[in-house]
Amino acid sequence: MSASPERRGLVHVDRAIAELRRGLPVVLTAPGADTFLFIMAAEFATEDRIATLMPWSPAGPTLTLTANRAQVLNIDTFGHETVLIPLGPALDAAIIQSLADPTADLASPLRGPFRTLRTPPTNLHHAAIKLCKLARLLPAAIVGTLEGGVKGAEAWAGAQNLLAATVDDVAGYDIRTAQRLSQVASSRVPLEYAENARIIAFRPEDGGTEHFAILIGDPSRSEPVLTRVHSECFTGDLLASLKCDCGDQLRGAIQQISAVGHGVLLYLAQEGRGIGLINKLRAYQLQDQGFDTVEANLRLGFASDERIFLPAATMLRLLGFGTVRLMTNNPDKVAGLERWGVTVHERVAHAFPANDHNAFYLSTKAKKSGHLL
């Protein structure tokens, strides 16, 4: 069965994500470029894997980090968003993993100095970092540059039994998958605080992780609908973790919508502000070392918030809603929905009392992320 070039591109990226998560290398190409990259997620570095990669790149592979992570390590970024560190005898697998993973930074503070390349990184290097982020891995990769255009890259990848993806497909992946959601299942599910509820599942075109809508009552499509956009939180939503306020916000939103009689809760597959559950647990470990929630994300190499709210906007459109009364304390969430064509008629405050475990977390969200708490 034939597929459009865009759909094939989405599938290639999805398969490349799966390969990276297995610790395997993949190939990145750029239309019109004379070079291509092989990349492997740095957190999977072993001596055997590095030994396999070294002969592939005549100039030698590099460790590629984000500027956020490099600054934590006091590595000169030369003003670049992505930093390239040549691999050498001093950078064994253990050092590479420790440069990618900040959870042991305080235990080994005297690493380096490390030489960085002044040569500006290319779109291929930026795409390598983004592909690691899409895979919910640490944003650090071992990359090697080889000569050859797209056809040469595809032939080389085939000879090495590696999957290949293009820079353009990686760059647009999160936007395209968020735009191409389809409803795949719907069922009435009586909830503790809202017996008249229906759960609707939306799947992206590439077959990736589903998002969900909880429709409570029968809200009008011609009036602003009371809406909560909630990013999944395994620890808070399911385990009632006291480190955040997510569980309170989820259950409180269902109760508040039910009290009004109708509304919608969108449950987005964007754990840990878009960095994934494993990286969120790493961030928690950093918080136990004294860093706040924003500092933890930056030390991991991420932005303070990696989410996009296009999936929520797409789901609202498919459900027939164009204007919302948004339950949030986050002005960025308001702007994020409006950016993608949803009218936010009103921001409805949605705050809950702090406890001894999340008071610092909440104060950080207010002071550094602008939450209205």
Summary of the structure (lengths in Angstrom):
residues: 373
radius of gyration: 22.1
end to end distance: 52.2
largest distance: 65.7
contacts: 1242
relative contact order: 0.12
helix: 43%
strand: 21%
